[in-house]
């Protein structure tokens, strides 16, 4: 007896072991590629490789669908272990009476097994289903089983799973469906062919309504709700999936196909932004400008809220499939604010420091301002807000280009791979490439650093300079370490940079915005690449960053591809979609108030007048004093300049004068009629205290001047220019010791330099001399 008992125990143990060794059923892992937004709304999807709309399984099923499904398929789902003996007996009796199979008695768990392992409906396979159902119940929780069923049930045609069915039939997620819609999807897997639009669907409607009556009986629907639900029509043929972020979907298909990815995108803002970009792009197409892109992100989190990779259109060959946001393009002027900020941080300039804006030549590179004019000297913040090229080329030359490239890497620009020698001074005018992604991320980092400094008791967060974030994080990011010093840029340098950018002239339709109390402030910058190929505009507030681009994906230039005209209006139209923003925070703890020369913008020197108390970044407290104010000694009548060395003591008047170098002065005076003219030297006196009285605009010192040839092949003369402080002064010109002639007021002279070294000598009527050496060379032959 004991021996038989042991054998029985052994057999049972073996059967139990064999049971648990049975493989748990597995479904094919071939799913559609799915993108959802921050609220789990569908942005777009791409069909699975087997051409089925099958979404990856979710971790839960809407409560409404669970109630409807169990009332229709398996009321005792939560009570049975995978098989329901009562249902099996009832089904067997019905089949015997009808002498055919009219009911299977399957539980929902058995249906899951059948979905994974389709087989003929006979006794052998039914037995296998029951065993595997028991095994499946032992491996998964009831909620997990419901999720598996909902993800793999057939819903007609090539639609598989509740999520795909809800979007294809109702264009909404499952948790937003009505009771009528939910009931339809609950009964549909039982007879998915009835959903075909070409067949009579009265039977499907009857099934749905019967289930709705049952839902009402169980107390989930009121009588009025039941009446309204019964009136809802069945959907027509399946509709298209949402297609709100096509470029992000294409990227996901390449990087991670068959996966459902939640993004930080906000569906409503994404839809509106796409409409704005499309509308703006259609306006530009009349000028053969076919592409536009836009990006909107949160400054605080860095999360991307709208991502319009490119506009769409009827022209198949215009590159609409290109994701412009990730495509490197010539940067234009969008890097100027970073040079301005780093020059402030390093104490090279103050916000209002005068920068030279004069004809400039660097070894064959001749930068020009967009308006093709020269201001002579312009405050640094105005040079930024007006995006003047020459002051920033000269500033980069003084700052050190290699150091600036290192700075750009620290702020988040990832596409500037070459050393400075590869780009040269054109780096600041678009000689390098960047992306909308990097651009928006770097500008967001500026605003984020400033906000955190003000809000964190004058401390900096370690990770404030970081890329944008597109994929939604399941767990909140841990707060960054707080530091007493900046890791990249200090708060005051950022503040003055953004403040200068608020002064950028807005598009014509935005003119006068500052006169309205409801208007919102935004720091913004435009950029235009060489050859009018790329138009940029980026704007930042304490809450949001917006970056836009307009142009042709092919790189074809057009005269209208200008940042302020092609991109600026789009930027402000997108800005109008956002909620009200906060004013720019002021980092008082990182500011220092000092006397500043009101005319030059430098620290006030001993002879500066007038002087203003201004806030400057703390890091610039050791900048040089004003170099332009000088104490000038005049004769008693004030008509002539003299010197203490040449006049008796007590006979001279001493007066402070604002004196710019001659070339800067000549251009500056045209826009500043209040600029005081320096009195001439007293006859017979030498100029010993106010610097040179004249200068050459061209050629620069120690440069090579190419002499062109005319159509007949003969060497042509070149025109050189000079300026003199005295408006009516005369200059005598000599080239290599040979007298060329005399000029007055307009000091231009034609010369024919020799090949090799040349010496140009200028002498004014007071005997002041200017000597300039340069090399002459023949222009290289050009084949036509």
C-alpha positions in Angstrom: 0.0 0.0 0.0 2.8 2.4 0.9 4.7 1.5 -2.3 1.6 2.3 -4.4 1.2 5.6 -2.5 4.8 6.5 -3.3 4.3 5.7 -7.0 1.2 7.9 -7.0 3.1 10.8 -5.4 5.9 10.3 -7.9 3.5 10.3 -10.9 1.7 13.4 -9.6 5.0 15.2 -9.0 6.1 14.2 -12.5 2.9 15.5 -14.0 3.2 18.8 -12.0 6.8 19.1 -13.2 5.8 18.4 -16.7 3.0 20.9 -16.5 5.4 23.7 -15.4 7.9 22.7 -18.0 5.3 23.3 -20.7 6.3 26.5 -22.6 4.1 29.5 -22.0 2.5 30.5 -25.3 4.2 33.3 -27.2 2.9 35.7 -29.8 4.9 36.8 -32.8 7.0 39.9 -31.8 6.2 41.6 -35.1 4.5 44.8 -34.1 3.8 48.2 -35.7 6.1 51.1 -34.9 4.1 53.5 -32.8 4.8 57.0 -31.5 2.6 58.6 -28.8 2.8 62.0 -27.2 3.3 63.1 -23.6 -0.3 62.2 -22.8 -0.3 58.9 -24.7 -2.1 60.3 -27.7 -1.1 58.7 -31.0 1.2 60.8 -33.1 1.8 58.2 -35.8 2.3 54.6 -36.6 3.8 52.4 -39.3 2.4 49.0 -40.2 4.2 45.9 -38.9 6.3 43.9 -41.3 3.5 41.3 -41.9 1.3 44.3 -42.9 -0.9 44.0 -39.8 -1.9 47.0 -37.7 -0.7 45.3 -34.5 0.4 47.7 -31.7 2.8 46.5 -29.0 0.9 45.2 -25.9 0.1 47.8 -23.3 0.4 47.2 -19.5 -3.3 47.8 -18.8 -6.8 47.6 -20.4 -9.4 50.4 -20.0 -12.0 49.5 -17.3 -14.9 50.1 -19.6 -13.6 47.6 -22.2 -12.9 45.0 -19.5 -16.4 45.2 -18.2 -17.9 44.9 -21.7 -15.6 42.1 -22.8 -16.2 39.9 -19.8 -19.9 40.4 -19.9 -19.8 39.2 -23.6 -17.1 36.5 -23.5 -16.3 35.3 -20.0 -18.3 36.5 -16.9 -16.4 34.2 -14.5 -13.0 35.2 -15.8 -11.7 36.2 -12.4 -13.1 33.1 -10.7 -11.9 30.2 -12.9 -8.3 28.9 -13.2 -8.3 29.0 -17.0 -11.1 26.6 -17.8 -14.7 26.8 -16.8 -16.2 23.3 -16.3 -19.8 24.7 -16.2 -19.3 26.4 -19.5 -17.8 23.3 -21.0 -20.7 21.1 -19.9 -23.3 23.6 -21.1 -21.5 23.8 -24.5 -21.3 20.0 -24.8 -25.0 19.6 -24.1 -25.8 22.4 -26.7 -23.6 20.7 -29.3 -25.2 17.2 -28.6 -28.7 18.6 -29.0 -27.8 20.4 -32.2 -25.6 17.5 -33.5 -23.1 20.1 -34.6 -20.7 22.5 -32.9 -22.6 25.6 -31.9 -20.7 26.6 -28.8 -17.1 26.0 -27.7 -17.4 26.9 -24.0 -14.0 28.6 -24.2 -12.8 30.9 -21.6 -11.0 34.1 -22.4 -7.8 32.4 -21.4 -8.5 29.6 -23.9 -9.1 32.2 -26.6 -5.7 33.7 -25.9 -4.2 30.3 -26.5 -6.1 29.9 -29.7 -5.0 33.3 -30.9 -1.4 32.3 -30.3 -1.8 28.7 -31.7 -4.5 28.6 -34.3 -5.7 25.0 -34.8 -8.8 23.0 -36.1 -11.6 22.9 -33.6 -11.7 19.2 -32.6 -11.5 17.3 -29.3 -7.7 16.9 -29.4 -6.9 20.5 -29.9 -9.6 21.5 -27.4 -7.8 19.4 -24.8 -4.5 21.1 -25.7 -6.1 24.5 -25.4 -7.3 23.6 -21.9 -3.9 22.4 -20.7 -2.1 25.4 -22.1 -4.8 27.7 -20.6 -4.1 26.3 -17.2 -0.4 26.8 -17.8 -0.9 30.3 -19.0 -3.0 31.1 -15.9 -0.2 29.8 -13.7 2.3 32.1 -15.4 0.4 35.4 -15.8 -1.9 37.4 -13.7 -5.5 38.0 -14.8 -4.8 41.7 -15.7 -1.8 40.5 -17.8 -4.0 38.0 -19.6 -6.5 40.7 -20.4 -3.8 42.9 -21.8 -2.5 40.1 -24.0 -6.0 39.4 -25.3 -6.6 43.1 -26.0 -3.3 43.4 -27.9 -3.8 40.4 -30.2 -7.6 40.0 -30.8 -8.7 40.4 -34.4 -10.8 43.4 -35.2 -11.4 43.0 -38.9 -9.2 43.2 -41.9 -5.6 43.7 -41.0 -6.5 45.4 -37.7 -5.2 43.5 -34.6 -5.5 44.7 -31.0 -7.7 47.1 -29.1 -5.3 50.1 -29.5 -5.1 49.8 -33.3 -8.8 49.2 -33.6 -9.8 52.2 -31.5 -7.6 54.5 -33.7 -8.6 53.0 -37.0 -12.3 53.0 -36.4 -12.8 56.0 -34.1 -9.5 58.0 -34.3 -9.3 58.0 -30.5 -7.4 56.0 -27.8 -9.4 53.2 -26.2 -9.9 55.0 -22.8 -11.8 57.8 -24.6 -14.4 55.6 -26.4 -18.1 55.7 -25.6 -20.0 52.7 -24.2 -21.4 52.0 -27.7 -17.9 52.1 -29.3 -16.5 50.0 -26.5 -19.3 47.4 -26.8 -18.7 47.2 -30.5 -15.0 46.4 -30.0 -15.8 43.9 -27.3 -18.1 41.8 -29.7 -16.0 42.4 -32.9 -13.3 39.7 -32.3 -16.1 37.1 -32.1 -17.0 37.8 -35.7 -14.4 40.3 -37.2 -15.5 39.6 -40.8 -18.8 41.4 -40.0 -16.9 44.7 -39.9 -16.4 44.6 -43.7 -18.2 47.7 -45.1 -19.5 45.7 -48.1 -21.5 43.2 -46.1 -24.7 43.5 -44.1 -23.8 44.4 -40.6 -27.2 44.1 -39.0 -25.9 41.0 -37.1 -22.9 43.1 -35.8 -25.3 45.9 -34.7 -27.6 43.3 -33.0 -24.6 41.8 -31.1 -23.5 45.3 -30.0 -27.0 46.4 -28.8 -27.5 43.1 -27.0 -24.3 43.7 -25.1 -25.3 47.3 -24.3 -28.6 46.0 -22.8 -26.6 43.6 -20.6 -24.3 46.4 -19.5 -27.4 48.4 -18.6 -28.8 45.5 -16.7 -25.6 45.2 -14.6 -25.9 48.9 -13.6 -23.1 50.4 -15.7 -25.5 52.4 -17.9 -28.5 54.5 -17.0 -31.7 54.2 -19.1 -31.0 57.5 -20.8 -27.4 56.6 -21.5 -28.6 53.3 -22.9 -31.0 55.0 -25.3 -28.3 57.3 -26.5 -25.8 54.5 -26.9 -28.2 52.4 -29.0 -28.6 55.4 -31.4 -24.9 55.6 -32.2 -24.2 54.3 -35.7 -21.5 51.7 -36.6 -18.3 53.2 -38.0 -17.7 53.0 -41.7 -14.4 51.6 -43.2 -11.3 51.9 -41.1 -9.7 55.4 -41.4 -6.0 56.4 -41.7 -3.8 56.5 -38.6 -2.8 60.0 -37.3 0.3 61.3 -39.2 1.3 64.3 -37.0 5.1 63.7 -36.8 6.1 61.9 -40.0 9.9 62.7 -39.7 10.0 61.5 -36.1 8.2 58.3 -37.2 10.6 57.7 -40.0 13.5 58.1 -37.6 11.9 55.6 -35.2 11.4 53.1 -38.0 15.1 53.2 -38.7 16.3 53.3 -35.1 13.8 51.1 -33.2 11.2 49.5 -35.4 8.3 47.5 -33.9 8.4 49.5 -30.6 5.9 51.9 -29.1 7.8 55.0 -27.9 6.3 57.8 -25.8 7.6 61.2 -26.8 7.5 64.6 -25.0 5.5 66.1 -27.9 2.2 67.8 -27.1 -0.4 66.7 -29.8 -2.4 69.9 -29.8 0.6 72.1 -30.1 2.1 69.8 -32.7 -1.0 70.0 -34.8 -1.2 73.8 -34.6 2.5 74.3 -35.2 2.3 72.0 -38.3 -0.6 74.1 -39.6 1.3 77.3 -39.1 4.4 76.0 -40.8 2.4 74.7 -43.7 0.5 78.0 -44.1 3.8 80.0 -44.0 5.5 77.6 -46.4 2.7 78.0 -49.0 3.2 81.7 -48.9 7.0 81.3 -49.5 6.4 78.9 -52.4 5.4 81.8 -54.7 9.1 82.7 -54.5 10.2 79.1 -55.1 11.1 78.6 -51.4 9.6 75.1 -50.7 10.7 74.0 -47.3 10.3 75.1 -43.7 10.8 73.5 -40.3 10.1 74.4 -36.7 10.9 73.2 -33.2 9.3 74.3 -29.9 10.6 73.1 -26.5 10.3 73.8 -22.8 13.3 75.7 -21.4 13.0 74.3 -17.9 12.9 70.6 -18.8 14.3 70.7 -22.3 11.4 68.6 -23.5 10.4 69.1 -27.1 6.7 70.1 -27.4 6.4 70.4 -31.2 8.6 69.0 -33.9 7.8 69.9 -37.5 10.7 68.4 -39.4 9.6 69.8 -42.8 6.7 71.3 -44.5 4.6 69.3 -47.0 3.5 70.1 -50.5 2.3 68.8 -53.9 5.9 68.8 -55.4 7.4 65.3 -55.0 10.9 66.4 -55.8 11.3 69.3 -53.3 12.8 67.3 -50.4 9.8 67.2 -48.1 11.0 63.9 -46.7 14.2 65.5 -45.4 14.2 66.1 -41.6 15.6 69.6 -41.6 15.7 69.8 -37.8 18.5 67.2 -37.8 20.2 68.3 -41.0 23.4 70.4 -40.7 23.0 73.8 -42.5 25.1 76.9 -42.8 24.6 78.8 -39.5 24.5 82.4 -40.8 24.6 84.8 -37.9 22.9 82.7 -35.2 26.2 82.2 -33.4 26.9 85.9 -32.8 25.1 86.0 -29.4 27.4 83.3 -28.1 30.5 85.3 -29.1 29.0 88.3 -27.5 28.3 86.4 -24.2 31.7 84.8 -24.0 33.4 88.2 -24.8 31.4 89.7 -21.9 32.3 86.8 -19.6 36.0 87.1 -20.3 36.0 90.9 -19.8 36.9 91.7 -23.4 33.9 94.0 -23.8 31.1 95.7 -21.8 27.5 95.7 -23.1 27.9 99.2 -24.7 31.6 99.1 -25.7 32.1 100.7 -29.0 33.2 98.2 -31.7 34.8 99.3 -34.9 32.5 99.1 -38.0 34.8 100.2 -40.8 36.1 98.6 -44.0 38.0 95.5 -42.9 40.4 93.3 -44.8 41.9 90.0 -43.5 44.1 88.2 -46.0 41.6 88.1 -48.8 38.6 88.0 -46.6 36.5 91.2 -46.7 33.4 91.0 -44.5 30.4 93.2 -45.4 27.4 94.3 -43.4 24.0 93.2 -44.9 23.1 96.9 -45.5 26.5 97.6 -47.2 27.3 100.6 -45.1 29.6 101.4 -42.2 28.7 103.0 -38.9 32.3 103.7 -37.9 31.7 102.6 -34.3 28.7 100.9 -32.8 27.9 99.8 -29.2 28.3 96.1 -28.8 24.7 95.4 -27.8 23.5 97.3 -30.9 25.9 95.4 -33.1 24.3 92.2 -31.8 20.7 93.4 -32.1 21.4 94.7 -35.7 23.4 91.6 -36.5 26.3 93.7 -38.0 28.9 91.5 -39.5 32.1 93.6 -39.4 32.1 94.3 -35.6 31.7 90.5 -34.9 34.4 89.5 -37.4 36.8 91.9 -35.7 35.6 90.7 -32.2 36.2 87.1 -33.2 39.7 88.0 -34.5 40.5 89.6 -31.1 38.8 86.8 -29.0 40.6 83.8 -30.5 38.7 81.5 -32.8 40.0 78.2 -31.4 38.8 79.2 -27.9 35.4 80.2 -29.4 35.0 76.8 -31.0 35.7 75.1 -27.7 33.0 77.4 -26.1 30.5 76.4 -28.8 31.1 72.7 -28.0 30.4 73.4 -24.3 27.1 75.2 -25.1 25.9 72.2 -27.1 26.9 72.6 -30.8 27.9 69.2 -32.1 28.4 69.7 -35.8 31.5 72.0 -35.7 34.0 69.2 -36.2 36.9 71.0 -37.9 39.7 73.1 -36.2 39.4 76.9 -36.4 42.0 77.0 -39.3 39.4 75.2 -41.4 36.7 77.9 -40.9 38.6 81.1 -40.3 36.9 84.3 -39.5 33.9 83.3 -41.6 32.9 81.0 -38.7 30.9 83.8 -37.2 29.1 84.6 -40.5 27.9 81.1 -41.3 31.2 79.4 -42.2 30.3 76.4 -40.1 27.2 74.2 -40.0 24.7 73.7 -37.3 21.2 72.1 -36.8 17.9 73.4 -35.5 18.2 70.8 -32.8 21.5 72.0 -31.5 20.5 75.7 -32.0 17.3 75.3 -29.9 19.0 73.3 -27.2 21.8 75.8 -26.8 19.5 78.8 -26.6 17.3 77.0 -24.1 20.4 76.3 -22.0 21.1 80.1 -21.9 17.7 80.9 -20.6 17.6 77.9 -18.2 21.0 78.9 -16.6 19.8 82.4 -16.0 16.5 81.3 -14.5 18.1 78.8 -12.2 20.7 81.3 -11.0 18.0 83.7 -10.0 15.8 81.0 -8.4 18.5 79.0 -6.7 20.0 81.8 -4.5 22.7 82.7 -7.0 23.9 79.2 -7.7 24.3 77.3 -10.9 23.1 73.8 -11.8 25.7 71.4 -13.1 23.6 70.1 -16.0 21.9 73.3 -17.2 23.8 73.2 -20.6 22.4 70.0 -22.1 20.7 68.8 -25.3 16.9 68.9 -25.8 14.9 65.8 -24.8 12.5 64.1 -27.1 11.8 60.8 -25.4 9.6 60.9 -22.3 11.3 59.7 -19.2 9.4 57.3 -17.0 11.1 58.4 -13.8 11.7 62.1 -12.9 15.3 63.3 -13.3 17.2 63.8 -10.1 18.0 67.5 -9.4 21.4 68.5 -10.6 24.2 69.5 -8.2 24.2 73.2 -7.3 27.5 75.1 -7.8 28.7 78.5 -6.7 30.4 79.1 -10.1 29.3 78.7 -13.7 30.3 75.7 -15.7 29.9 77.4 -19.1 28.5 81.0 -19.0 27.8 83.2 -16.1 24.3 84.6 -15.5 25.0 88.3 -16.1 26.7 87.6 -19.5 23.6 85.6 -20.5 21.3 88.4 -19.2 23.0 91.1 -21.2 23.0 88.9 -24.3 19.3 88.1 -24.1 18.5 91.7 -23.2 20.3 92.8 -26.4 18.4 90.2 -28.4 15.0 91.7 -27.2 16.0 94.8 -29.2 16.1 93.0 -32.5 13.7 94.7 -34.9 10.6 92.5 -35.4 8.9 91.8 -38.7 6.7 94.5 -40.1 3.5 92.9 -38.8 4.9 93.0 -35.3 6.0 96.6 -35.4 4.9 98.7 -32.4 4.6 95.6 -30.1 6.4 97.4 -27.3 3.6 100.0 -26.9 1.1 97.4 -25.8 1.0 96.2 -22.2 -0.3 92.8 -23.4 2.7 92.2 -25.6 5.2 89.6 -24.6 8.9 90.0 -24.6 11.1 87.5 -26.5 14.9 87.5 -27.1 15.4 86.5 -30.7 17.9 86.3 -33.4 17.9 85.7 -37.2 20.5 84.4 -39.5 21.0 84.2 -43.3 23.6 81.9 -44.9 25.9 82.9 -47.7 24.1 82.8 -51.1 20.6 83.1 -49.5 20.3 79.3 -48.9 19.2 79.2 -45.3 17.0 81.5 -43.3 17.1 81.0 -39.5 15.2 82.5 -36.6 15.4 81.5 -32.9 13.5 83.0 -30.0 13.7 82.3 -26.3 11.7 83.3 -23.2 12.1 82.1 -19.6 9.6 79.3 -20.5 10.0 78.4 -24.1 12.5 78.2 -27.0 11.4 78.3 -30.6 13.7 77.6 -33.6 12.6 77.8 -37.2 14.3 77.5 -40.6 13.1 78.3 -44.1 14.8 77.6 -47.5 15.2 74.8 -50.0 16.2 71.3 -48.8 18.2 71.1 -52.1 20.4 74.0 -51.0 19.2 76.2 -53.8 19.5 79.9 -52.9 16.8 82.5 -53.5 16.8 86.2 -52.9 13.9 86.0 -50.4 15.7 83.5 -48.1 16.6 86.0 -45.5 16.2 85.4 -41.8 14.1 88.4 -41.0 11.7 87.9 -43.9 11.5 84.2 -44.5 11.9 82.9 -40.9 11.1 85.8 -38.6 7.3 86.0 -39.3 7.0 82.2 -38.8 8.8 82.5 -35.5 6.3 85.1 -34.2 3.3 83.2 -35.5 4.4 80.2 -33.5 5.1 82.4 -30.5 1.5 83.4 -30.6 0.5 79.8 -30.0 2.1 79.7 -26.6 0.7 80.9 -23.2 1.9 84.2 -21.6 5.6 84.2 -20.6 7.5 85.8 -17.8 9.9 88.8 -18.2 13.6 88.3 -18.3 15.1 87.6 -14.8 17.8 90.0 -13.6 20.8 88.4 -11.8 21.6 91.2 -9.4 24.1 89.1 -7.5 26.2 88.7 -10.6 26.1 92.4 -11.5 28.4 95.2 -10.5 27.6 98.9 -10.8 30.5 101.1 -12.0 31.0 104.5 -13.7 30.9 103.9 -17.5 31.7 106.4 -20.3 28.4 107.4 -21.8 30.0 107.8 -25.3 32.3 104.8 -25.6 30.7 102.3 -23.3 34.1 101.5 -21.7 34.9 101.9 -18.0 35.1 105.6 -17.4 38.6 107.0 -17.6 40.0 110.1 -15.9 38.9 112.4 -18.8 35.5 110.8 -19.6 32.5 113.1 -19.6 29.6 112.5 -19.3 29.8 109.4 -17.0 26.9 107.1 -16.2 26.5 104.5 -13.4 25.7 101.3 -15.2 25.4 97.6 -14.3 28.0 95.3 -15.8 28.9 91.6 -15.4 31.1 91.0 -12.3 33.6 89.2 -14.5 34.2 92.5 -16.5 35.2 94.6 -13.5 38.9 94.7 -14.6 38.3 95.8 -18.2 40.4 98.6 -19.7 39.3 102.2 -19.2 38.0 104.3 -22.1 40.7 104.8 -24.7 38.9 107.5 -26.7 38.6 110.4 -24.2 41.8 112.6 -24.1 42.7 115.8 -22.5 43.4 118.3 -25.3 45.3 121.5 -24.8 43.9 124.5 -26.8 45.1 128.0 -27.3 43.4 130.6 -25.2 40.9 131.4 -27.9 40.1 127.7 -28.3 40.7 127.8 -32.1 43.9 125.7 -32.2 45.5 122.7 -30.5 48.8 123.2 -28.8 50.8 121.4 -26.1 52.3 122.2 -22.8 55.8 121.5 -24.2 55.3 124.2 -26.8 53.3 126.9 -25.0 54.0 128.8 -21.7 52.2 127.4 -18.7 48.9 129.1 -17.9 48.2 130.2 -21.4 46.4 127.0 -22.5 42.9 125.7 -22.1 42.5 122.1 -21.2 39.4 120.3 -22.5 38.3 116.7 -22.7 37.6 115.5 -26.3 36.1 112.2 -27.5 38.5 111.2 -30.2 38.1 108.1 -32.4 40.8 106.8 -34.7 40.6 108.6 -38.1 38.8 105.9 -40.1 36.3 105.2 -37.4 35.7 108.9 -36.9 35.2 109.5 -40.7 32.3 107.0 -40.8 31.0 107.7 -37.3 30.6 111.4 -37.9 28.2 110.9 -40.8 25.6 109.3 -38.4 26.5 111.5 -35.3 26.4 115.2 -36.2 27.0 115.9 -32.5 30.5 114.4 -32.7 32.9 117.3 -31.9 35.5 118.1 -34.5 39.0 118.4 -33.1 40.4 121.9 -33.7 43.4 122.0 -36.1 47.0 122.3 -34.9 48.4 125.7 -34.3 50.5 126.5 -37.3 54.1 125.4 -36.7 53.1 123.0 -34.0 53.7 119.2 -34.1 51.0 116.7 -33.2 52.2 115.0 -30.1 49.1 114.1 -28.1 46.0 113.2 -30.1 47.4 110.4 -32.3 47.4 110.3 -36.1 45.4 112.8 -38.0 44.9 110.7 -41.1 44.7 107.0 -42.1 44.3 104.7 -45.1 41.1 102.8 -45.5 42.7 100.6 -48.2 45.2 99.0 -48.5 45.8 97.6 -45.0 49.4 97.5 -43.8 51.6 94.6 -44.7 49.1 93.0 -47.1 49.2 91.9 -50.8 47.3 94.0 -53.3 46.3 92.2 -56.5 46.4 94.3 -59.6 43.8 93.3 -62.2 44.2 93.2 -65.9 41.7 94.8 -68.3 40.2 93.1 -71.4 43.3 93.9 -73.5 45.5 92.2 -71.0 47.1 95.4 -69.6 47.5 96.0 -65.9 44.8 98.2 -64.5 45.1 100.9 -61.9 43.5 100.3 -58.4 41.8 102.9 -56.3 43.0 103.5 -52.7 41.3 105.6 -50.1 42.3 107.7 -47.1 40.6 109.9 -44.5 41.7 113.0 -42.6 40.3 114.5 -39.4 40.0 117.9 -40.9 37.2 118.0 -43.4 38.9 120.4 -45.8 42.5 119.2 -45.3 44.6 118.5 -48.4 46.8 115.4 -48.8 49.8 114.9 -51.1 50.3 111.4 -52.3 53.6 109.6 -53.1 54.2 106.0 -54.3 57.7 104.7 -54.0 59.1 108.2 -53.9 57.1 109.4 -57.0 54.6 112.2 -56.5 51.1 111.2 -57.6 49.1 114.3 -56.9 46.9 116.1 -54.3 43.4 115.4 -53.0 41.1 117.5 -50.9 37.9 116.4 -49.0 37.5 113.2 -51.0 40.8 111.4 -50.6 40.7 108.7 -53.3 43.7 108.1 -55.6 44.4 105.7 -58.5 47.7 104.0 -58.3 49.6 101.3 -60.3 51.8 99.5 -57.7 54.9 97.6 -58.8 55.1 93.8 -58.3 56.7 93.2 -55.0 57.2 95.8 -52.1 55.6 99.2 -52.4 55.7 102.2 -50.1 52.9 104.7 -50.0 53.5 108.1 -48.3 50.8 110.7 -47.5 51.7 114.2 -46.3 49.1 116.8 -45.3 49.5 120.6 -45.4 50.6 120.7 -41.7 53.5 118.3 -42.5 51.9 115.3 -40.8 53.1 112.1 -42.6 51.5 108.6 -43.0 53.7 105.8 -44.4 52.1 102.4 -45.5 54.0 99.4 -46.9 52.3 96.7 -48.9 53.1 94.2 -51.7 51.8 94.3 -55.2 51.0 91.2 -57.2 49.4 90.4 -60.5 45.9 88.9 -60.3 46.0 85.2 -61.3 45.0 84.4 -64.8 41.4 83.4 -65.3 40.3 81.1 -68.1 36.9 82.0 -69.6 
